[in-house]
Amino acid sequence: MPFSGMAVIAMLLLTGISLKNAILLVDFAIHAERERSMTGREAIREACLLRLRPIVMTTFAAALGALPLVMMGGYGMELRQPLGIALIGGLLVSQAQTMFTTPALYLLVGRCARWGKDRSV
């Protein structure tokens, strides 16, 4: 499929959804670290466990909403189909990224912050 203007719009939508998912996890983990004095690893693990369902529900709702764009034919199909395909494929990648990459980056940034704090003292 050609990368059309509608696919670019889908990418912008996916960026927002992916960032929302990452913010959900990181916000919950930071709150757990500060309020309940948990380690970064425990906090992000709990965040992933507790926020998995809302994240999956958002992803599936958006993917099922984009399914008619892919399946329908008729006039304007050339415009709608790339949007639907980009959305569904991007949502699957975004889901995996949210559950695997975000916790890893959270722990890496926490380590770097601790290392920088230890060096400055």
N, CA, C and O atoms as a DFTB+ gen file, in Angstrom:
484 C
 N C O
     1  1       0.839      -1.187       0.000
     2  2       0.000       0.000       0.000
     3  2       0.880       1.246       0.000
     4  3       1.918       1.283       0.662
     5  1       0.470       2.234      -0.726
     6  2       1.226       3.486      -0.695
     7  2       1.023       4.221       0.629
     8  3      -0.026       4.121       1.264
     9  1       2.034       4.943       1.015
    10  2       1.966       5.733       2.248
    11  2       1.303       7.063       1.903
    12  3       1.947       7.977       1.388
    13  1       0.016       7.156       2.193
    14  2      -0.765       8.322       1.782
    15  2      -0.937       9.313       2.932
    16  3      -0.457       9.094       4.044
    17  1      -1.626      10.394       2.634
    18  2      -1.911      11.406       3.653
    19  2      -2.758      10.865       4.786
    20  3      -2.593      11.268       5.937
    21  1      -3.663       9.952       4.466
    22  2      -4.491       9.351       5.511
    23  2      -3.653       8.464       6.440
    24  3      -3.935       8.369       7.634
    25  1      -2.634       7.824       5.893
    26  2      -1.749       7.023       6.738
    27  2      -0.961       7.925       7.688
    28  3      -0.671       7.539       8.820
    29  1      -0.621       9.114       7.229
    30  2       0.075      10.074       8.095
    31  2      -0.849      10.498       9.232
    32  3      -0.409      10.622      10.375
    33  1      -2.119      10.720       8.926
    34  2      -3.092      11.062       9.964
    35  2      -3.214       9.919      10.977
    36  3      -3.324      10.153      12.180
    37  1      -3.193       8.693      10.479
    38  2      -3.247       7.525      11.370
    39  2      -2.025       7.491      12.285
    40  3      -2.133       7.153      13.464
    41  1      -0.871       7.840      11.738
    42  2       0.347       7.848      12.556
    43  2       0.267       8.897      13.662
    44  3       0.731       8.662      14.778
    45  1      -0.311      10.030      13.361
    46  2      -0.490      11.052      14.398
    47  2      -1.425      10.556      15.493
    48  3      -1.172      10.776      16.677
    49  1      -2.496       9.893      15.102
    50  2      -3.429       9.317      16.076
    51  2      -2.733       8.251      16.919
    52  3      -2.933       8.184      18.132
    53  1      -1.926       7.429      16.281
    54  2      -1.201       6.382      17.004
    55  2      -0.195       6.951      17.986
    56  3       0.006       6.401      19.068
    57  1       0.432       8.046      17.612
    58  2       1.373       8.692      18.527
    59  2       0.662       9.117      19.796
    60  3       1.178       8.921      20.896
    61  1      -0.509       9.695      19.652
    62  2      -1.285      10.122      20.819
    63  2      -1.703       8.958      21.695
    64  3      -1.610       9.040      22.920
    65  1      -2.161       7.879      21.089
    66  2      -2.593       6.710      21.860
    67  2      -1.404       6.075      22.575
    68  3      -1.506       5.706      23.745
    69  1      -0.284       5.947      21.878
    70  2       0.910       5.350      22.473
    71  2       1.427       6.188      23.643
    72  3       1.797       5.649      24.686
    73  1       1.447       7.494      23.463
    74  2       1.886       8.370      24.556
    75  2       0.931       8.319      25.742
    76  3       1.369       8.350      26.892
    77  1      -0.353       8.243      25.476
    78  2      -1.340       8.139      26.562
    79  2      -1.094       6.871      27.368
    80  3      -1.137       6.898      28.598
    81  1      -0.838       5.769      26.689
    82  2      -0.573       4.512      27.378
    83  2       0.699       4.592      28.221
    84  3       0.727       4.121      29.358
    85  1       1.737       5.183      27.665
    86  2       2.998       5.317      28.405
    87  2       2.818       6.229      29.614
    88  3       3.355       5.954      30.688
    89  1       2.067       7.311      29.442
    90  2       1.825       8.227      30.557
    91  2       1.049       7.530      31.662
    92  3       1.325       7.753      32.841
    93  1       0.075       6.683      31.302
    94  2      -0.662       5.925      32.317
    95  2       0.275       5.081      33.169
    96  3       0.175       5.071      34.396
    97  1       1.186       4.375      32.507
    98  2       2.104       3.506      33.246
    99  2       3.086       4.305      34.103
   100  3       3.267       4.015      35.286
   101  1       3.708       5.295      33.508
   102  2       4.742       6.044      34.221
   103  2       4.152       6.843      35.377
   104  3       4.747       6.905      36.453
   105  1       3.003       7.446      35.167
   106  2       2.364       8.217      36.237
   107  2       2.022       7.324      37.420
   108  3       2.259       7.691      38.572
   109  1       1.468       6.159      37.136
   110  2       1.131       5.229      38.213
   111  2       2.390       4.754      38.934
   112  3       2.399       4.639      40.160
   113  1       3.457       4.476      38.172
   114  2       4.692       3.988      38.783
   115  2       5.356       5.064      39.646
   116  3       5.829       4.772      40.745
   117  1       5.392       6.294      39.159
   118  2       5.988       7.385      39.947
   119  2       5.197       7.602      41.234
   120  3       5.772       7.796      42.305
   121  1       3.883       7.568      41.115
   122  2       3.032       7.739      42.297
   123  2       3.301       6.615      43.315
   124  3       3.406       6.872      44.514
   125  1       3.410       5.367      42.826
   126  2       3.671       4.238      43.731
   127  2       5.056       4.359      44.372
   128  3       5.226       4.037      45.547
   129  1       6.033       4.818      43.610
   130  2       7.381       4.989      44.164
   131  2       7.399       6.028      45.272
   132  3       8.006       5.816      46.321
   133  1       6.732       7.151      45.037
   134  2       6.771       8.254      45.999
   135  2       5.868       8.009      47.207
   136  3       6.290       8.217      48.344
   137  1       4.660       7.580      46.977
   138  2       3.680       7.474      48.060
   139  2       3.848       6.206      48.892
   140  3       3.644       6.228      50.105
   141  1       4.220       5.103      48.245
   142  2       4.305       3.833      48.966
   143  2       5.728       3.337      49.113
   144  3       5.948       2.189      49.501
   145  1       6.695       4.184      48.808
   146  2       8.128       3.879      48.922
   147  2       8.491       2.534      48.308
   148  3       9.172       1.720      48.932
   149  1       8.041       2.311      47.101
   150  2       8.375       1.081      46.384
   151  2       9.634       1.329      45.557
   152  3       9.980       2.471      45.253
   153  1      10.304       0.250      45.203
   154  2      11.427       0.378      44.276
   155  2      10.867       0.626      42.878
   156  3       9.685       0.395      42.621
   157  1      11.721       1.094      41.987
   158  2      11.276       1.356      40.626
   159  2      10.768       0.105      39.933
   160  3       9.775       0.143      39.206
   161  1      11.454      -0.997      40.163
   162  2      11.057      -2.273      39.536
   163  2       9.685      -2.726      40.034
   164  3       8.842      -3.135      39.236
   165  1       9.459      -2.657      41.342
   166  2       8.153      -3.050      41.902
   167  2       7.049      -2.118      41.412
   168  3       5.947      -2.563      41.094
   169  1       7.351      -0.829      41.355
   170  2       6.341       0.149      40.976
   171  2       5.916      -0.018      39.520
   172  3       4.723       0.020      39.220
   173  1       6.869      -0.202      38.619
   174  2       6.501      -0.343      37.207
   175  2       5.832      -1.690      36.960
   176  3       4.977      -1.804      36.082
   177  1       6.211      -2.703      37.720
   178  2       5.548      -4.016      37.576
   179  2       4.089      -3.913      38.005
   180  3       3.198      -4.412      37.318
   181  1       3.853      -3.270      39.131
   182  2       2.475      -3.094      39.588
   183  2       1.677      -2.220      38.624
   184  3       0.501      -2.478      38.372
   185  1       2.317      -1.193      38.092
   186  2       1.649      -0.330      37.115
   187  2       1.248      -1.133      35.883
   188  3       0.142      -0.972      35.366
   189  1       2.144      -1.996      35.415
   190  2       1.817      -2.819      34.243
   191  2       0.680      -3.784      34.544
   192  3      -0.197      -3.996      33.707
   193  1       0.693      -4.359      35.719
   194  2      -0.362      -5.304      36.067
   195  2      -1.722      -4.618      36.214
   196  3      -2.737      -5.142      35.756
   197  1      -1.738      -3.458      36.846
   198  2      -3.004      -2.781      37.099
   199  2      -3.527      -1.991      35.900
   200  3      -4.736      -1.813      35.759
   201  1      -2.643      -1.524      35.049
   202  2      -3.065      -0.699      33.907
   203  2      -3.146      -1.475      32.605
   204  3      -3.444      -0.892      31.563
   205  1      -2.887      -2.784      32.639
   206  2      -2.956      -3.588      31.428
   207  2      -4.360      -3.589      30.832
   208  3      -4.523      -3.385      29.629
   209  1      -5.359      -3.813      31.652
   210  2      -6.729      -3.903      31.140
   211  2      -7.208      -2.613      30.490
   212  3      -7.745      -2.675      29.385
   213  1      -7.042      -1.433      31.120
   214  2      -7.473      -0.218      30.417
   215  2      -6.714       0.039      29.119
   216  3      -7.285       0.543      28.152
   217  1      -5.449      -0.300      29.097
   218  2      -4.654      -0.096      27.886
   219  2      -5.116      -1.039      26.782
   220  3      -5.260      -0.625      25.632
   221  1      -5.347      -2.298      27.124
   222  2      -5.817      -3.266      26.130
   223  2      -7.214      -2.889      25.639
   224  3      -7.506      -3.014      24.450
   225  1      -8.066      -2.437      26.535
   226  2      -9.420      -2.041      26.131
   227  2      -9.376      -0.862      25.159
   228  3     -10.121      -0.848      24.179
   229  1      -8.530       0.112      25.411
   230  2      -8.392       1.251      24.505
   231  2      -7.886       0.792      23.144
   232  3      -8.386       1.234      22.110
   233  1      -6.904      -0.085      23.142
   234  2      -6.329      -0.576      21.893
   235  2      -7.355      -1.351      21.081
   236  3      -7.494      -1.119      19.880
   237  1      -8.074      -2.267      21.719
   238  2      -9.054      -3.059      20.992
   239  2     -10.231      -2.226      20.508
   240  3     -10.761      -2.472      19.425
   241  1     -10.639      -1.255      21.291
   242  2     -11.734      -0.382      20.857
   243  2     -11.340       0.404      19.619
   244  3     -12.128       0.530      18.682
   245  1     -10.132       0.928      19.610
   246  2      -9.669       1.680      18.444
   247  2      -9.483       0.753      17.238
   248  3      -9.823       1.127      16.116
   249  1      -8.948      -0.447      17.460
   250  2      -8.737      -1.388      16.357
   251  2     -10.070      -1.854      15.772
   252  3     -10.219      -1.935      14.553
   253  1     -11.024      -2.156      16.626
   254  2     -12.330      -2.579      16.120
   255  2     -13.062      -1.433      15.438
   256  3     -13.849      -1.664      14.521
   257  1     -12.817      -0.218      15.866
   258  2     -13.396       0.944      15.197
   259  2     -12.790       1.167      13.823
   260  3     -13.449       1.705      12.934
   261  1     -11.532       0.756      13.638
   262  2     -10.867       0.920      12.348
   263  2     -11.132      -0.245      11.406
   264  3     -10.856      -0.137      10.211
   265  1     -11.651      -1.339      11.905
   266  2     -11.896      -2.522      11.081
   267  2     -12.839      -2.255       9.909
   268  3     -12.558      -2.731       8.809
   269  1     -13.940      -1.520      10.080
   270  2     -14.793      -1.227       8.912
   271  2     -14.084      -0.419       7.830
   272  3     -14.424      -0.538       6.653
   273  1     -13.116       0.390       8.207
   274  2     -12.371       1.149       7.207
   275  2     -11.605       0.218       6.270
   276  3     -11.461       0.500       5.081
   277  1     -11.121      -0.885       6.814
   278  2     -10.359      -1.848       6.024
   279  2     -11.289      -2.733       5.214
   280  3     -10.987      -3.054       4.065
   281  1     -12.411      -3.132       5.790
   282  2     -13.296      -4.123       5.170
   283  2     -14.228      -3.548       4.103
   284  3     -14.569      -4.235       3.141
   285  1     -14.631      -2.311       4.268
   286  2     -15.620      -1.756       3.353
   287  2     -15.008      -1.457       1.992
   288  3     -13.838      -1.091       1.878
   289  1     -15.819      -1.620       0.982
   290  2     -15.409      -1.271      -0.375
   291  2     -16.180      -0.035      -0.816
   292  3     -16.690       0.720       0.012
   293  1     -16.258       0.161      -2.106
   294  2     -17.044       1.259      -2.641
   295  2     -16.221       2.498      -2.884
   296  3     -14.990       2.468      -2.890
   297  1     -16.935       3.592      -3.084
   298  2     -16.278       4.871      -3.363
   299  2     -15.468       5.336      -2.150
   300  3     -15.924       5.234      -1.011
   301  1     -14.307       5.830      -2.401
   302  2     -13.463       6.343      -1.326
   303  2     -12.651       5.274      -0.633
   304  3     -11.967       5.551       0.352
   305  1     -12.720       4.041      -1.143
   306  2     -11.997       2.941      -0.510
   307  2     -10.485       3.217      -0.506
   308  3      -9.789       2.877       0.451
   309  1      -9.988       3.835      -1.579
   310  2      -8.558       4.122      -1.679
   311  2      -8.106       5.096      -0.600
   312  3      -6.935       5.124      -0.220
   313  1      -9.044       5.887      -0.116
   314  2      -8.723       6.866       0.918
   315  2      -8.826       6.261       2.319
   316  3      -8.003       6.544       3.190
   317  1      -9.846       5.425       2.525
   318  2     -10.103       4.884       3.862
   319  2      -9.226       3.689       4.211
   320  3      -8.813       3.540       5.361
   321  1      -8.939       2.839       3.237
   322  2      -8.228       1.605       3.531
   323  2      -6.832       1.828       4.107
   324  3      -6.491       1.159       5.083
   325  1      -6.005       2.719       3.569
   326  2      -4.691       2.933       4.206
   327  2      -4.799       3.444       5.645
   328  3      -3.966       3.111       6.489
   329  1      -5.817       4.247       5.921
   330  2      -6.032       4.733       7.284
   331  2      -6.303       3.567       8.225
   332  3      -5.700       3.473       9.294
   333  1      -7.213       2.675       7.825
   334  2      -7.549       1.530       8.671
   335  2      -6.396       0.572       8.865
   336  3      -6.169       0.082       9.972
   337  1      -5.662       0.300       7.792
   338  2      -4.533      -0.631       7.895
   339  2      -3.435      -0.041       8.779
   340  3      -2.867      -0.736       9.622
   341  1      -3.144       1.231       8.582
   342  2      -2.119       1.876       9.415
   343  2      -2.546       1.901      10.878
   344  3      -1.719       1.708      11.769
   345  1      -3.829       2.137      11.130
   346  2      -4.304       2.164      12.516
   347  2      -4.206       0.799      13.177
   348  3      -3.676       0.683      14.282
   349  1      -4.704      -0.224      12.519
   350  2      -4.713      -1.556      13.135
   351  2      -3.289      -2.064      13.342
   352  3      -2.959      -2.556      14.420
   353  1      -2.450      -1.949      12.328
   354  2      -1.060      -2.392      12.476
   355  2      -0.313      -1.588      13.518
   356  3       0.440      -2.140      14.320
   357  1      -0.524      -0.285      13.505
   358  2       0.149       0.572      14.474
   359  2      -0.319       0.335      15.896
   360  3       0.468       0.442      16.836
   361  1      -1.587       0.014      16.061
   362  2      -2.098      -0.260      17.407
   363  2      -1.475      -1.532      17.985
   364  3      -1.185      -1.598      19.180
   365  1      -1.276      -2.526      17.144
   366  2      -0.638      -3.751      17.628
   367  2       0.808      -3.490      18.045
   368  3       1.264      -3.987      19.076
   369  1       1.519      -2.714      17.244
   370  2       2.905      -2.363      17.594
   371  2       2.930      -1.487      18.840
   372  3       3.787      -1.655      19.708
   373  1       1.993      -0.558      18.923
   374  2       1.922       0.337      20.074
   375  2       1.642      -0.436      21.364
   376  3       2.193      -0.120      22.418
   377  1       0.792      -1.436      21.271
   378  2       0.480      -2.256      22.453
   379  2       1.736      -2.970      22.947
   380  3       2.031      -2.971      24.143
   381  1       2.464      -3.571      22.023
   382  2       3.697      -4.266      22.409
   383  2       4.724      -3.276      22.962
   384  3       5.407      -3.561      23.946
   385  1       4.824      -2.121      22.325
   386  2       5.774      -1.104      22.786
   387  2       5.424      -0.639      24.187
   388  3       6.311      -0.475      25.025
   389  1       4.157      -0.426      24.448
   390  2       3.736       0.053      25.758
   391  2       4.064      -0.954      26.848
   392  3       4.504      -0.569      27.931
   393  1       3.860      -2.213      26.584
   394  2       4.041      -3.216      27.625
   395  2       5.489      -3.683      27.792
   396  3       5.839      -4.220      28.843
   397  1       6.329      -3.490      26.785
   398  2       7.708      -3.964      26.895
   399  2       8.729      -2.820      26.949
   400  3       9.625      -2.823      27.792
   401  1       8.591      -1.865      26.062
   402  2       9.593      -0.807      25.966
   403  2       9.461       0.223      27.070
   404  3      10.465       0.645      27.644
   405  1       8.237       0.636      27.378
   406  2       8.033       1.676      28.391
   407  2       8.581       1.267      29.762
   408  3       9.285       2.065      30.381
   409  1       8.292       0.059      30.265
   410  2       8.888      -0.316      31.563
   411  2      10.414      -0.385      31.519
   412  3      11.082      -0.007      32.481
   413  1      10.964      -0.864      30.406
   414  2      12.425      -0.941      30.295
   415  2      13.042       0.460      30.313
   416  3      14.049       0.687      30.984
   417  1      12.449       1.382      29.589
   418  2      12.956       2.758      29.582
   419  2      12.780       3.420      30.940
   420  3      13.637       4.194      31.367
   421  1      11.687       3.129      31.617
   422  2      11.451       3.684      32.952
   423  2      12.556       3.239      33.904
   424  3      13.096       4.047      34.660
   425  1      12.888       1.963      33.865
   426  2      13.944       1.452      34.748
   427  2      15.307       2.013      34.352
   428  3      16.122       2.315      35.224
   429  1      15.571       2.157      33.051
   430  2      16.835       2.706      32.588
   431  2      16.998       4.160      33.005
   432  3      18.072       4.556      33.457
   433  1      15.951       4.954      32.860
   434  2      16.016       6.363      33.264
   435  2      16.188       6.465      34.780
   436  3      16.922       7.329      35.259
   437  1      15.525       5.600      35.534
   438  2      15.694       5.592      36.988
   439  2      17.120       5.265      37.389
   440  3      17.662       5.871      38.313
   441  1      17.731       4.310      36.701
   442  2      19.129       3.965      36.970
   443  2      20.065       5.119      36.656
   444  3      20.980       5.431      37.419
   445  1      19.810       5.749      35.504
   446  2      20.655       6.894      35.112
   447  2      20.509       8.039      36.109
   448  3      21.490       8.712      36.424
   449  1      19.302       8.267      36.605
   450  2      19.086       9.332      37.583
   451  2      19.824       9.021      38.880
   452  3      20.451       9.910      39.457
   453  1      19.763       7.781      39.347
   454  2      20.483       7.399      40.557
   455  2      21.995       7.511      40.361
   456  3      22.707       7.964      41.257
   457  1      22.486       7.095      39.184
   458  2      23.914       7.194      38.888
   459  2      24.361       8.652      38.871
   460  3      25.420       8.979      39.405
   461  1      23.565       9.528      38.264
   462  2      23.902      10.942      38.228
   463  2      23.860      11.578      39.603
   464  3      24.673      12.446      39.918
   465  1      22.917      11.148      40.420
   466  2      22.817      11.678      41.783
   467  2      23.996      11.222      42.627
   468  3      24.511      11.996      43.434
   469  1      24.436       9.972      42.453
   470  2      25.586       9.463      43.201
   471  2      26.877      10.163      42.781
   472  3      27.742      10.404      43.624
   473  1      27.023      10.489      41.520
   474  2      28.238      11.143      41.038
   475  2      28.311      12.596      41.480
   476  3      29.402      13.126      41.688
   477  1      27.161      13.246      41.626
   478  2      27.191      14.659      41.991
   479  2      27.438      14.898      43.469
   480  3      27.796      16.007      43.866
   481  1      27.253      13.885      44.276
   482  2      27.451      14.040      45.720
   483  2      28.874      13.900      46.108
   484  3      29.205      14.005      47.289
